[in-house]
Amino acid sequence: MEAIKQISIFMENKYGRMARVAKALADANVNIRALTIAEAGDFGIVRMVVDDTPRGYKVLRDDGFTVSETDVLAVAIQDSPGGLYEIANTLGINEINVDYAYAFVTAKAERAMLILRVDDISSATRVLSEAGIRIATKAEIQKI
């Protein structure tokens, strides 16, 4: 089981900024697999998982964006009521905090995936695996 890398972009909350990010990645043939945007007044944080993190990171940095990489987990989640509860409860009873999360569903793979930033990735990986919850690999995410 392994953590995957997420790209975070800190940018001004102005028209055209997201288009600039999307164009830079598209021009570099980097595909976005999951995305969330958190707004904080005049600025925002875009978090994304892409199919080629090193290339995506470099392209965005070279285009003048403030970018960072963060380790996150990609967890297979049941695409049914209670799917999130199973994961959140497993982490909670093991005293692992969820800093933030975002999810996506793919018809092609017929599954849902939850991207998790937790305070202890190795413990989260262990307890989720012991509970029978599957952690996706980087290779799986790249193929979705």
Buried (B, 14 or more C-beta within 10 A) or exposed (E): BEBBBBBBBEBEEEEEBBEBBEEBBEEBEBEBBBBBBEEEEEBBBBBBBBBBBEBBBBBBBEBEBEBEEEEBBBBBBBEEEEBBEBBBEBBEEBEBEBEEBBBBEEEEEEBBBBBBBBEBBEBBBBBBEEBEBBBBBBEBBBEB
